[in-house]
Amino acid sequence: MYRYIKGYMNDIQALLDSGGYNDIEQLKREFLIKLEFFKHERLVHLIVTFMVINAMFICFAIFSTTLNSGFGIISLIMLVLVGCYLAHYYFLENSVQKMYRMYDRMNEISQRAQQ
């Protein structure tokens, strides 16, 4: 997903910088569809991240009360997984916000073209 989003954003940025688009309104419509997909991906990862965090806390609570080493190991594995999910969510969140700014730029181009 990282390469897909980065590649798409680079392609759109190159189009906007070079003026290599034929119809800015069509580009905006297609861009909004992709943006909705990326926003959905961001929401799904947020939900999954919170579920993994909750599971990690539950495992850690069980480990704290029983001192069962199995739950301690699972808690550590979940901690690493939470770190990976947070890093990926951070990327998704920042990418979507950059795409908002790209859409604003498309609107500026569209308004200038209409004048």
C-alpha positions in Angstrom: 0.0 0.0 0.0 2.9 2.3 0.7 4.2 2.1 -2.8 0.8 2.4 -4.3 -0.1 5.6 -2.5 3.3 7.2 -3.0 3.2 6.3 -6.7 -0.3 7.7 -7.2 0.5 10.9 -5.3 3.8 11.3 -7.3 1.9 10.7 -10.6 -0.8 13.3 -9.7 1.8 15.8 -8.5 3.7 15.4 -11.8 0.5 16.0 -13.8 -0.3 19.1 -11.8 3.3 20.5 -12.1 3.5 19.9 -15.8 0.0 20.7 -16.7 -0.3 17.4 -18.5 -4.0 16.9 -17.9 -6.7 17.3 -20.5 -9.7 17.9 -18.3 -9.1 19.1 -14.7 -12.7 18.4 -13.7 -12.3 14.8 -14.8 -9.0 14.5 -12.9 -10.7 15.9 -9.8 -13.5 13.4 -10.0 -11.1 10.5 -10.4 -8.9 11.9 -7.6 -11.9 12.1 -5.2 -12.7 8.4 -5.9 -9.2 7.4 -5.0 -9.2 9.7 -2.0 -12.3 7.9 -0.7 -10.5 4.6 -1.1 -7.6 5.9 0.9 -9.8 7.4 3.6 -11.5 4.0 3.9 -8.2 2.3 4.2 -7.2 4.8 6.9 -10.4 4.1 8.9 -10.0 0.3 8.7 -6.4 0.6 9.9 -7.5 2.8 12.8 -10.0 0.3 13.9 -7.6 -2.6 13.6 -4.9 -0.7 15.4 -7.3 -0.1 18.4 -8.3 -3.7 18.4 -4.7 -4.8 18.5 -3.9 -2.3 21.3 -6.9 -3.6 23.3 -5.7 -7.2 22.8 -2.2 -6.2 23.9 -3.5 -4.6 27.1 -5.6 -7.7 27.8 -2.6 -10.0 27.3 -0.5 -7.7 29.5 -3.2 -7.6 32.2 -3.4 -11.4 32.2 0.4 -11.6 32.3 0.5 -9.1 35.2 -2.0 -11.1 37.3 -0.8 -14.6 36.5 2.9 -14.1 35.6 2.4 -16.7 32.9 5.4 -16.2 30.6 3.4 -17.1 27.5 1.2 -14.1 28.0 4.4 -12.0 28.5 5.8 -13.1 25.2 2.5 -12.5 23.4 2.3 -9.0 25.0 5.8 -8.2 23.6 4.9 -9.5 20.2 1.7 -7.5 20.3 3.7 -4.4 21.3 5.9 -4.8 18.2 2.7 -5.3 16.1 1.2 -2.1 17.6 4.3 -0.2 16.7 4.1 -1.3 13.1 0.4 -0.5 12.9 0.9 3.0 14.3 3.7 3.7 11.8 1.5 2.6 9.0 -1.5 4.6 10.3 0.8 7.6 10.6 1.7 7.2 6.9 -1.9 6.8 5.9 -3.0 9.8 7.9 -0.3 12.1 6.5 -0.9 10.9 2.9 -4.6 11.6 3.1 -3.8 15.1 4.4 -1.4 15.7 1.6 -4.1 14.6 -0.8 -6.4 17.2 0.6 -3.9 19.8 -0.2 -3.5 18.4 -3.7 -7.2 18.6 -4.2 -7.2 22.2 -3.0 -4.5 22.9 -5.7 -6.7 21.2 -8.3 -9.6 23.5 -7.3 -7.3 26.6 -7.7 -6.3 25.4 -11.2 -9.9 24.8 -12.0 -11.0 28.3 -10.8 -8.2 29.9 -12.8 -9.2 27.9 -15.9 -12.8 29.2 -15.6 -11.8 32.8 -15.4 
